[in-house]
Amino acid sequence: MNIPMYVALGVLNWKLGPSKLGMTNGIIEISVYAGLGVIFLYQLWHMYAVNKTIFSQDVPEIEKYRFSQVAVLDFAYLVTFGSELAVVSMLPGFFKDTFALSTAQAGMVAAAFAFMNLVARPSGGMFSDKFGRKNMLMVLLAGLTLGYFLMGQIHSGWMLPVAIATTMFCSFFVQAGEGAVFAIVPLIKRRMTGQIAGMVGAYGNVGAVTFLTAFSMVEETKYFFFIIAGAAIFTLGIIAVFMREPKGQIAEILPDGTVHLIDVG
């Protein structure tokens, strides 16, 4: 699951430092690739050499957790926060070109997407606590899929208020989905919450790089929105098959050696 993060950094290096600009820039670009490779190889060595006992000995039941749950949340955050980062980067230009707005007007209209953060993120977490985390995440991703499909239909013939309302509709599900993801993160393994949250959060940037790279390769903006919707459908399938609703109790060993049980659900 670390590999996509390195690939995203490599793509970013390719986009921002093309060697065709000159020998110096080419050397810098190659140096960044080499640095990424060294860091990745070090991580592999650390996993297999320093932590080799994990692969040769039985792990106590209390220390176990399902990494598949982390992987599922990675992809969920890729299509939620990753798509948000990508969309807020291109949305002002999209509205400017589609509705012949000034730069200032397009920026203000596009801000409607980010404005929904005020209520959407906490609502996603609250709904997850109340109605079930897996089911709520699937509902929100389904709404996200519909929202991006509708945004792909926006064209100059639409009334601007309708386009803004469609953008806000999509934005609500995107950002509520982010809240729903982090409603699950602390329940996978309490003592590793920081590590898990860090990996899940990093996948937001992986998504941003992925979707913006796709945006640079499509001829029409609608296909950019359709690509995000397709990624969300794929993620929905992964969640349906592999995610387990957190339930029961989490057992943690406290510094004094006692076992603390935390109810989940």
C-alpha positions as CSV (number, residue, x, y, z in Angstrom):
1,M,0.0,0.0,0.0
2,N,3.0,2.3,0.2
3,I,3.7,1.8,-3.6
4,P,0.9,4.1,-4.8
5,M,2.3,6.9,-2.6
6,Y,5.7,6.6,-4.2
7,V,4.2,6.5,-7.7
8,A,2.2,9.7,-6.9
9,L,5.4,11.4,-5.8
10,G,7.1,10.2,-9.0
11,V,4.3,11.5,-11.2
12,L,4.4,14.8,-9.4
13,N,8.2,15.0,-10.0
14,W,7.6,14.2,-13.7
15,K,4.9,16.9,-14.0
16,L,6.9,19.6,-12.2
17,G,10.4,18.9,-13.3
18,P,10.6,17.7,-16.9
19,S,14.1,17.0,-18.0
20,K,13.5,18.6,-21.4
21,L,13.8,22.0,-19.7
22,G,17.6,21.5,-19.5
23,M,20.4,19.3,-18.1
24,T,20.3,20.8,-14.6
25,N,16.6,20.2,-14.3
26,G,17.1,16.7,-15.6
27,I,19.7,15.9,-13.0
28,I,17.4,17.2,-10.3
29,E,14.6,15.1,-11.6
30,I,16.7,12.0,-11.7
31,S,18.0,12.7,-8.2
32,V,14.4,12.9,-6.8
33,Y,13.6,9.5,-8.4
34,A,16.7,8.0,-6.9
35,G,15.9,9.5,-3.5
36,L,12.4,8.0,-3.6
37,G,13.9,4.6,-4.6
38,V,16.3,4.7,-1.7
39,I,13.6,5.5,0.8
40,F,11.4,2.8,-0.5
41,L,14.2,0.2,-0.3
42,Y,15.0,1.3,3.2
43,Q,11.3,0.7,4.2
44,L,11.5,-2.8,2.7
45,W,14.7,-3.6,4.6
46,H,13.2,-2.2,7.8
47,M,10.1,-4.3,7.4
48,Y,11.9,-7.6,6.7
49,A,15.1,-7.2,8.7
50,V,14.1,-5.3,11.8
51,N,10.6,-6.7,12.1
52,K,11.4,-10.2,10.8
53,T,10.0,-11.8,13.9
54,I,6.5,-10.8,12.7
55,F,6.9,-13.1,9.8
56,S,8.4,-16.0,11.8
57,Q,6.4,-16.1,15.0
58,D,2.8,-16.1,16.0
59,V,1.4,-12.7,16.9
60,P,-0.6,-12.6,20.1
61,E,-4.3,-12.3,19.4
62,I,-4.5,-9.0,21.3
63,E,-2.0,-7.5,18.9
64,K,-3.8,-8.5,15.7
65,Y,-5.9,-6.3,13.4
66,R,-7.1,-6.6,9.8
67,F,-4.9,-4.6,7.5
68,S,-7.5,-5.0,4.8
69,Q,-9.6,-2.5,6.7
70,V,-6.8,0.1,6.4
71,A,-6.5,-0.6,2.7
72,V,-10.2,-0.1,2.1
73,L,-10.2,3.2,4.0
74,D,-7.1,4.3,1.9
75,F,-9.2,3.9,-1.3
76,A,-12.2,5.5,0.3
77,Y,-10.2,8.6,1.2
78,L,-8.6,8.6,-2.3
79,V,-12.0,9.1,-3.9
80,T,-13.3,11.5,-1.2
81,F,-10.5,13.9,-0.1
82,G,-8.4,13.1,-3.2
83,S,-11.2,14.2,-5.5
84,E,-11.9,17.3,-3.4
85,L,-8.3,18.4,-3.8
86,A,-8.4,17.8,-7.5
87,V,-11.8,19.5,-8.1
88,V,-11.0,22.6,-6.1
89,S,-7.9,23.0,-8.2
90,M,-9.7,23.0,-11.5
91,L,-13.2,24.2,-10.6
92,P,-12.6,28.0,-10.9
93,G,-11.2,27.5,-14.4
94,F,-14.1,25.2,-15.3
95,F,-16.8,27.8,-14.3
96,K,-14.8,30.6,-15.9
97,D,-14.7,28.9,-19.3
98,T,-18.2,27.3,-19.1
99,F,-20.2,30.4,-18.0
100,A,-17.8,33.2,-19.3
101,L,-17.3,34.6,-15.8
102,S,-14.5,36.8,-14.6
103,T,-11.7,35.2,-12.6
104,A,-13.0,36.7,-9.3
105,Q,-16.6,35.5,-10.1
106,A,-15.4,32.0,-11.0
107,G,-13.4,31.8,-7.8
108,M,-16.4,32.8,-5.7
109,V,-18.7,30.4,-7.4
110,A,-16.2,27.5,-7.1
111,A,-15.8,28.3,-3.4
112,A,-19.3,26.7,-3.0
113,F,-17.6,23.3,-3.2
114,A,-15.3,24.0,-0.2
115,F,-18.1,25.9,1.7
116,M,-19.9,22.6,2.4
117,N,-17.0,21.5,4.7
118,L,-18.6,23.6,7.5
119,V,-21.4,21.0,7.9
120,A,-20.6,18.0,5.7
121,R,-17.6,16.6,7.4
122,P,-19.0,16.5,10.9
123,S,-22.3,15.3,9.5
124,G,-20.6,12.3,7.9
125,G,-19.0,11.3,11.2
126,M,-22.3,11.9,13.1
127,F,-24.3,9.8,10.7
128,S,-21.8,7.0,10.8
129,D,-22.0,6.8,14.6
130,K,-25.8,6.8,14.4
131,F,-26.6,4.6,11.4
132,G,-23.7,2.2,11.0
133,R,-20.2,3.0,9.7
134,K,-20.0,0.7,6.7
135,N,-23.5,1.3,5.5
136,M,-23.2,5.1,5.9
137,L,-19.9,5.1,4.0
138,M,-21.5,3.2,1.1
139,V,-24.4,5.5,1.0
140,L,-22.2,8.6,0.9
141,L,-20.0,7.2,-1.8
142,A,-23.1,6.4,-3.8
143,G,-24.2,10.0,-3.4
144,L,-20.6,11.1,-4.4
145,T,-20.9,9.0,-7.6
146,L,-24.2,10.5,-8.5
147,G,-22.9,14.0,-7.7
148,Y,-19.9,13.7,-10.0
149,F,-22.0,12.2,-12.7
150,L,-24.3,15.2,-12.5
151,M,-21.3,17.6,-12.5
152,G,-20.2,15.9,-15.7
153,Q,-23.5,17.1,-17.3
154,I,-22.9,20.8,-16.6
155,H,-22.6,22.9,-19.7
156,S,-23.1,26.5,-20.8
157,G,-26.8,26.0,-21.4
158,W,-27.4,25.4,-17.7
159,M,-28.5,28.3,-15.4
160,L,-25.6,29.2,-13.1
161,P,-27.6,28.8,-9.9
162,V,-28.5,25.2,-10.9
163,A,-24.8,24.5,-11.6
164,I,-23.9,25.9,-8.2
165,A,-26.6,23.8,-6.5
166,T,-25.3,20.7,-8.3
167,T,-21.8,21.5,-7.2
168,M,-22.9,21.9,-3.5
169,F,-24.9,18.7,-3.7
170,C,-21.8,16.7,-4.9
171,S,-19.6,18.5,-2.4
172,F,-21.8,17.5,0.6
173,F,-21.4,13.8,-0.2
174,V,-17.6,14.1,-0.9
175,Q,-16.9,15.8,2.4
176,A,-19.4,13.8,4.4
177,G,-17.6,10.7,3.1
178,E,-14.3,12.1,4.4
179,G,-15.9,12.4,7.9
180,A,-17.3,8.8,7.6
181,V,-13.8,7.5,6.8
182,F,-12.3,9.0,9.9
183,A,-15.2,7.7,12.0
184,I,-13.8,4.3,11.3
185,V,-10.0,4.9,11.5
186,P,-9.7,4.9,15.4
187,L,-11.6,1.7,15.6
188,I,-9.2,-0.5,13.7
189,K,-6.4,-0.6,16.2
190,R,-6.3,2.0,18.9
191,R,-2.6,2.0,19.7
192,M,-1.9,2.5,16.0
193,T,-4.4,5.2,15.3
194,G,-1.8,7.8,14.3
195,Q,-0.1,5.5,11.9
196,I,-3.3,4.4,10.3
197,A,-4.6,7.9,10.1
198,G,-1.3,9.0,8.5
199,M,-1.6,6.4,5.7
200,V,-5.3,7.0,5.1
201,G,-4.6,10.8,4.9
202,A,-1.7,10.3,2.5
203,Y,-4.0,8.6,0.1
204,G,-6.0,11.8,-0.2
205,N,-2.9,13.3,-1.9
206,V,-2.5,10.1,-4.0
207,G,-6.0,10.7,-5.3
208,A,-5.4,14.4,-6.0
209,V,-2.3,13.6,-8.1
210,T,-4.1,10.7,-9.9
211,F,-7.2,12.7,-10.8
212,L,-5.3,15.9,-11.8
213,T,-3.1,13.8,-14.0
214,A,-6.2,12.3,-15.6
215,F,-7.6,15.8,-16.0
216,S,-4.5,16.9,-17.9
217,M,-5.1,14.0,-20.4
218,V,-8.8,14.3,-21.2
219,E,-10.1,16.5,-23.9
220,E,-13.4,17.4,-22.2
221,T,-13.9,18.2,-18.5
222,K,-16.9,15.9,-18.2
223,Y,-14.7,12.9,-18.6
224,F,-12.6,14.1,-15.6
225,F,-15.8,13.9,-13.4
226,F,-16.8,10.6,-14.9
227,I,-13.3,9.1,-14.0
228,I,-13.9,10.1,-10.4
229,A,-17.3,8.6,-10.5
230,G,-15.9,5.4,-11.9
231,A,-13.2,5.2,-9.2
232,A,-16.0,5.7,-6.6
233,I,-18.0,2.8,-8.0
234,F,-14.9,0.6,-7.8
235,T,-14.3,1.7,-4.2
236,L,-17.9,0.9,-3.4
237,G,-17.4,-2.7,-4.6
238,I,-14.2,-3.0,-2.4
239,I,-16.1,-1.7,0.6
240,A,-19.0,-4.1,0.0
241,V,-16.8,-7.1,-0.2
242,F,-13.9,-6.4,2.2
243,M,-15.0,-4.0,4.9
244,R,-16.3,-5.3,8.2
245,E,-18.6,-3.2,10.4
246,P,-16.6,-2.4,13.6
247,K,-18.3,-4.1,16.5
248,G,-17.6,-5.9,19.8
249,Q,-14.7,-4.6,21.8
250,I,-11.1,-3.3,21.3
251,A,-8.6,-4.7,23.7
252,E,-5.6,-2.6,24.5
253,I,-2.6,-3.2,26.9
254,L,-2.0,-0.1,29.1
255,P,1.5,1.0,30.3
256,D,0.9,-0.8,33.7
257,G,0.3,-4.1,31.9
258,T,-3.5,-4.2,32.5
259,V,-5.9,-4.9,29.6
260,H,-8.5,-2.2,28.8
261,L,-11.6,-3.1,26.9
262,I,-13.3,-0.5,24.8
263,D,-16.8,-1.0,23.4
264,V,-17.2,-0.4,19.6
265,G,-20.5,0.2,17.8
